[in-house]
Amino acid sequence: MIQLKRLNKQFGARQAVNNLTLAVPAGEIYGLLGHNGAGKSTAIGMMLGQVWPTSGEVLICGYDVSAHRRQALQKVGAIFESPAFYDYLSAVRNLEILSSYTALVSPRRIQEVIEWVGLSGRERSLVRTYSHGMRARLALAQALLPQPELLILDEPSDGLDPEGIHEMRQTILRLRQELGLTILLSSHFLHEVEQLCTRIAVLNQGWMVFEGALAATKTNEIWVRLKTKDFGLAVKELLQARMITRDRDECMIALSPGVETDQIVRRLVERAIPVYEIVPAEQTLEDFYLSLMERQRKAQ
């Protein structure tokens, strides 16, 4: 659905996107991650034909966006940056006007998307009376108007409260499961990405520093949260015994291959170091991301 080939974008002396090559297969929820300024929004802008590449190719649904923008984006819906609406008009009237800029849709289609995003009963209310979460749903309704096959969502949960984030997550999952959409999701909510995406790419200062299945972000290291009277002394003892490989955050230890938690407890108790708690901890996407960024900083 999306193919980026050796894509570059330069703004003056700043290289915003550097030699970016990736492919998003049909039917995936694909995550695009990176810190502010990493190049995510610039890459999405080039996918949508709103930013002109310095060099490289952007293919959407098999069409080159630069050469055949209308065909490339015909079956694409998007939430990009901060969607703007006419606050003094209703949701229905906003959708009617916004659809007229691209391709008019029927009143029936407008009602369908309103029901899909959960705005039924409030579609005639003025948008200025909407909460932030309702505006996010209206933005999603606008993206769904052209009956897209590909949905590009740039920070769709930004500014939402926990309930709104949960609702947006469930809606995105429904879009894939029930409508079979391919979804490119840019987000800084790593917990949400972990629950939604099957594959991710990570950008750092314009470069892609990781691309792969979400399962590939899990390491073989077994981390354990350890609470004891003297964590520093416990780590020193366990390193000397080669029972752990390293520690972090003054509470986490990585077990050496073949070592079990009961052996850790026995060793520390034998050395008169009381253990208050020892709990295996699964590595999260946030752990992977922070570790990746730390490696990048050290490599610079």
N, C-alpha and C positions, 0 to 999 in steps of 0.2 A: 504493500500500500504506500509506503514511503521509502524512497531511496535517496540518500545523500552521498554524493561522490566527490571526494577531495574538495569539500566546500570551504571557502575562505571569505571572511568579511573584515575589511579594514576601515576604521574611522580615523582618518588622519594618520597619526603615528601609532594609534592603538589597534592591535590585532584582536578583534572581538571573538572571532571563530577561526580556528587554525586547522586546516587539512582534515575536516570532519567527514568521516565515512561511516554510515550505518544504514541498516535496513530494518523496517518494521513490518513483519509478516501480517497477513490478514488474520483477523480474529483475536489478536493479542491486546492486552492492556500493557502498554510499554511505558516505563517510567524514565523521565529525563531529569537527572538530578545535578545539583551543583550549587555553590554559594552565590550570593548576589554578585553579579558581574562576571559570572563564569562563562556566559555566552548562551544560556538557555533561551532567553527571550529573543535574542538576535537570530538564533537558529530557527525558532518558530516563526518569526517575522519573515524569514526567507522562504519557509515552507508555504506561507500564506500569500506570498507575492507582495508583501508590504515593505520588505527590505530587499534591495538589489544586491546579489552576491558580487564580491570582487572577482571571484573565480570559482569554478566548480559547477556541479549540476545538482538540481533539486527535481526529483521525479515524484509526482503525486498521482496515484492511480494510473501509473504508466505514462503520464504526460509531463513534459518539461514545463515547469512553472514559468520560466522566463519567456519561453517561446509560445506556449499554449495555455495561458493562465486560466481562461474561461473553462476549457475542457478539464484541466487539472483539478480545479476547485469546484466543479459542478456538483460533486457528491461529497463535499466536505463541509462540516459544521465546526464552529470554533468559538471558544471563549478566550480572548486574547487581551492581556493587560486589563484595564478597568472598563467594563462595558458601560456605555452611557445611554440613559433613557430620558424621555420627556416626562419630568416629574408631574406636570400638570395634566397628563393624559392617563387613561386607564392602561392596564396591561394589554388588553385586546387591541386597543388603538395603536399602542407602541409596536406590537408585532405586525399589524397591518402596514404601518408606515415603513418599518425596517425591512419587511419582505419586499416592498416595492422598489427598494434600491437594487435588488438583485433579480429576483423572479417572484412575481405575485403567486401567492398560494390561496387556497380556498378557505372560507370561514370554517369549514369542517376540519381542515388540517390544523388551523390555529387552535380550535377547541381540543383536538386530539393531544397536541403538545402541552397545552395547559393542564389537561388531566394527567398526562404522563409525569409532569414535574410537581404535581400536587398543589396547584393554585386554583383549583375549582372552587367556586364560591367567592373568590376575591378577584376574579379576572376583570370585573367592572370597576374595581376600586382604583383611585388615583395612585400612581406609583409612589408619590411622595409620602403616602401612608404606609408603605411597605417597610418591613424590617430588613436588615442586611441579608438574612437568610432567604427571605422572599425575593429580594433582588437577584440573589445568586441563582435561584430557581428560574426566575424570568430570563436571565442570561442563558441558562441552559435550554429553555424553551425556544429562544431565538436560534440557538445553534442547531436545534432539531428540526426547524421549519423545512429545510430543503430535503428532508428524508435522507440524511447522509449515510454513507457507508463508512466514512472515516470521521472521527471526532477528535479535535485537537483542543485540549484543555490546559490553559496556562494558569496555574495556581487557583483551581476552582474552589478550594476551601478557605482561601485567604480571608481572614476577618470573621470567620464563622465561629459561633460558640460550639461547645462539645456536641450538643444535640444537632446543630446544623451540619457539623462535620460528619456525624453518623448518618444523617439523612442523605447527604451528598454521596457518601461511600456506597450506600445501598442502591441509590439511583444509578450510579456508574456501573455497578455489578449487574443490575437489571438490564441496562442498555446493551451490555455485552451478551448476556444470557438469552434475553428474549428477542432482541433485534439483530443480534449477530454483528454488532458494530466493532470496528477496530478503533482503539482509543490510544492516543498519545497523551500522556499525563505528565505535566511538569509541576513539581511540588517540592516545598521544603518541609512538609510534614512526613518525615520518614516512616513513622508508624503507619500512616495511611498507605503509603507506597508499598510497604511490606505486606499489607493486607489485600492490596488490589492487583499489583503487577506480577507478571510472570517473568519479565525480562527488564533490565535496566541499562542505561548508559549514564556515566558520571563525567561531567565536564569540570575542568579546573583551568581557569585563565585561558579559555578558548580551546584547550586541548581535550580530547577524550582520553581519560585515564583509566576507564574500565568500561567494558561492555560484555554482558553475558546474562545467563539465566540467574534468577534470584537465588536459586539453590547454590550457585557458585560462590555466593558471598559468605557462605558458612564455612568456617575453617574446621580442621580436625582437632584443634586444641580444645581441651575440656577445661573450662573455667569454673571456679568454685568461689562462692562468697564465704569468707571465713571471719568470724567474730571471736576474738580471743583477748586475753588481758593485755598482751603486748604483741601487737601485730608485727612490728619490726623484728623483734626477737624470734617470733615464730617463722617469719620468712627466712631469716638468717639460718636457723636450724634446718629448715626444709631444703634450702638451696645446698647446704653442706651435705645433706643426705641424698641429694640429687632426686628428690621426690617431687620437686616443682621446677619449672623452667624460668618463670618470671612472675612478677606481681604488678598490680596497678591499683590506683584509686584508694590505697590504704585499707583495702578490704577484699581484693580479688587476687586469687592465685591460679596459675595455669599448671595443671598436673602433668607430670612426666608420663610418657607412654607406659601403660600397664599398672599405674598407681591408682588405687581406689581411695575413696574418702575415709573408709574405716582405718586404713593404714596411716593416713594423715593424723587422725584423731589419736591413734595409739602412740605414734611417735611423739606428738606434742605432750600428751599426758605423762608419758614416761620421762619427759624432760621437765616436768612440773610446770607446764604451760597450760592453763585451763582453757578449754574450748567451749564457748557459749553457743555457737551456731556454725554449721557447715552445710551449705546448700549449693547443689549444682546450678549453674546459670547458663542458659542458652544464649549464644551470641545473636544480637539483634542487627538489623540493617544499620541502625545508628552506630553500633560498635564498629561495624565494617567501614562505614563512611568516615568516621572520625579517624580510624586507623589509616585509611587510605590517604586522607588529607594530611595526616602527620608525616607519612612516608614521602608525600609530594613536597612538603616543606623542607624536609631534611635533604632531599635530592637537589633542591635548588641552589 
